[in-house]
Amino acid sequence: MTTTRFAPSPTGYIHVGNLRTALMNWLIARKAGGTFILRIDDTDPERSRQEYVDAIREDLEWLGLTWDREERQSERLDRYAEAADRLRAIGRFYEAFETPTELDLKRKKQLNMGRPPVYDRAALKLTEAEKEKLRAERGNGVWRFKLDHERIEWTDGILGEVSIDAASVSDPVLIRGDGQVLYTLASVVDDMEMGVTDVVRGSDHVTNTATQIQIIRALGGTPPRFAHHSLLTGPQGEPLSKRLGTLALRELREQGVQPMALLSLMARLGSSDPVVLRTDMAELIEGFDISRFGAAPTRFDVNDLFPLTARYLQGLPFAAVRDEVLALGVPEELAERFWLVARENITTLNDLEKWWALCRDGAEPLIDEADRDFVEQALALLPEGPFDDDTWAEWTAAVKAATGRKGKALFMPLRKALTGMERGPEMGALMPLLQVVRARDKGR
Ligand code: GLU
């Protein structure tokens, strides 16, 4: 059965970059009727925080990316220790004692000689007595996985055929001197034991994948299918890394971006298929095909989310936003009408407030000097109310008959007088909402 996972480290909020990873894995699982696991990669106790775990869950729920299982690496440390023992037993795990400074020096020397900065495996030559001595002096060493120096190859769901020379990669450290298990080992053990069949992640993980394939095989497993999506850049191709804080999902939510707008964009950005606004998950799942994605860096412009959000909202029936509309204080009997008028004139739901304020409080009239008499004459003709769908048409017809004005010269000064704005909702539909103002003014 198809099983995928989203495996964030709870060291920060999810942003548009990791959303892509989450979404692709989710879509693959849902399309196949499989399982989607939320795996919290929290083996680093110093950087992991419960508040981020909660935030990750909340953000995924907001998006509707539901998971079938949740796992936490910090609860599985015994499984990783057991795998480490197996690697030791088959001679693929060795202890190394170089300090970071020593490693740095080695790398610099190699680079000076024009060689790739790959760990030289000096630790493999240490005798037991030497290791004892180093342990006594420096504490426990790190544990490195001994790569087989062959080409590591796989067919990547996005990159196609990948071939990496293992000799060009340092033997990865899987356990730190203080005993902390590192992601590379924990992830492999989890993927194997949880039956993960497909792993989609960013192309910054390609080298990890090469080493993980060897570790999985050394542990007697079969590697999953891998796909590495390109990394996002800003609109001009600039790295996004520094701006990711402002592109956190909760930040976008705050700004009023709608989940379906975000998901629609992310499910297609970087693929050869056009971005299509989806209104439900079934369509999103149906229209997803990972093989359509390319390896080139993907440009992302946060501004693209707003027109999509606006279009999404324009199509929403009142029932979908009832709570939000009522929360503004719109009386129940006007709420649906208010929504149908306002939805044509908003980018996000945050904009509803200003339209409701107009209906509730009225506006400071905007009257050009040249129109002063005209507006005064027109307002005298404004019916008592209650206003209905015909009020605008009847009123403007009466004003036209009385003043001889027509077209824009007729309508614009009236719009500006009533709304204080040159643009906005269709006046005919707005009038019955403005009666709130009228009723209040009369009551004074
Ligand atoms: N915790 C890892 C990360 O956030 C997971 C990578 C993976 O999907 O294997 O980069």
Boltz pocket constraint, residues with backbone or C-beta under 6 A from the ligand:
constraints:
  - pocket:
      binder: B
      contacts: [[A, 5], [A, 7], [A, 8], [A, 9], [A, 41], [A, 183], [A, 187], [A, 200], [A, 201], [A, 205]]
      max_distance: 6.0
